[in-house]
């Protein structure tokens, strides 16, 4: 690895690092392929962001970023790093692991002179005791660079202190797609709260505008927040619900063929990449990854008669907690994962780690988003899924077949640094991969040891391909 200094821009030192064949694989991590050895330069575009969550390249050539804890949307010049605040959202509830300003979707007609200069932003609101989520549409004023005229698309969506998911995307069908997590129920401080990812909304709830059973689902909405008439009927009810059975799906993206991909965080193992289909059931909490009875049993702590007196533990399930194996579950349209990151055998010992009492050595990578790469800019990368990792400081590239419905091999770890990767964007020429990093948090460094200080906290990084 060689280090060189790039020219100064607006008083900011931009550092470039040449990455050529320096990728690492993690010892003991199943399924991680050889890291890519293509030449890249790493440039720090900007720093000082407050827990950035969403990263999108806009039609104005700017990088649009939501700051979860900063409660704002900023636009960053990818060349100079100069940034400007497009909007601050004072009613956003910022705190916890997954609270604050979350997903963002730019309308396809933004700055196209069609009068639809709209930007959709999702965030948590309410109070710490009674949090909710909402999606708000803003109008972008190009002259001032501001997001104005907020209009609520949908509100009173269920939220919690954990697993709020919160990714937002406009599909090729012109509909809004929004991911809803299970709110972290059945674990930690929420151990006695039931997971409702399999509970379908009733007709009475929908009639009353009560979205309580939208947790653990993917939603599909008209741009005005109403229910599309062609949404699937689930349990005899048409609602905003598009898919069910999710834990914490922090990533969604469409391919040019209209295939909708999702990345989802598993518990101790089996992080997932899924293809989302209307009415699909993705198994949680009964199934993680593949329905294979490997290294996962559903322990329903919330159903234990003595739950309040139990101490939740990730690897040992007390006898009073009801347990079911994956293959005992059945449901209409049950879907296996496209690929897992990773599945381990049933006898895997999660406590056998280099450093005791840390969850960093669990066989998963904590996917934080997903991006479909369909570009010839980087040789060999066309038709890949880019899945950034919070835990391993890298992007895992999943090659897919031309149909988009199957993979072409295992996930490949690439572009490693000692940072928590939150989201990605791709330059128009496909040669630069932009990454936003968390401001803080735990991760394993490239030496397979816990990191005490992140290299580039709260930053936008640019990895530019320099090969031919």
Beta strands, then each sheet from edge to edge (+ up, - down):
strand 1: 2-9
strand 2: 12-19
strand 3: 40-46
strand 4: 52-57
strand 5: 62-67
strand 6: 72-77
strand 7: 83-88
strand 8: 101-106
strand 9: 118-126
strand 10: 131-141
strand 11: 146-158
strand 12: 168-170
strand 13: 176-179
strand 14: 217-221
strand 15: 233-234
strand 16: 237-238
strand 17: 241-244
strand 18: 251-254
strand 19: 260-264
strand 20: 271-275
strand 21: 297-300
strand 22: 322-325
strand 23: 339-341
strand 24: 371-373
strand 25: 384-389
strand 26: 394-399
strand 27: 412-414
strand 28: 421-426
strand 29: 432-437
strand 30: 460-465
sheet 1: 1+ 2- 3+ 30- 29+ 28-
sheet 2: 4+ 5- 6+ 7-
sheet 3: 8+ 9- 10+ 11-
sheet 4: 12+ 13- 14+ 17-
sheet 5: 15+ 16-
sheet 6: 18+ 19- 20+ 23-
sheet 7: 21+ 22-
sheet 8: 24+ 25- 26+ 27-
end
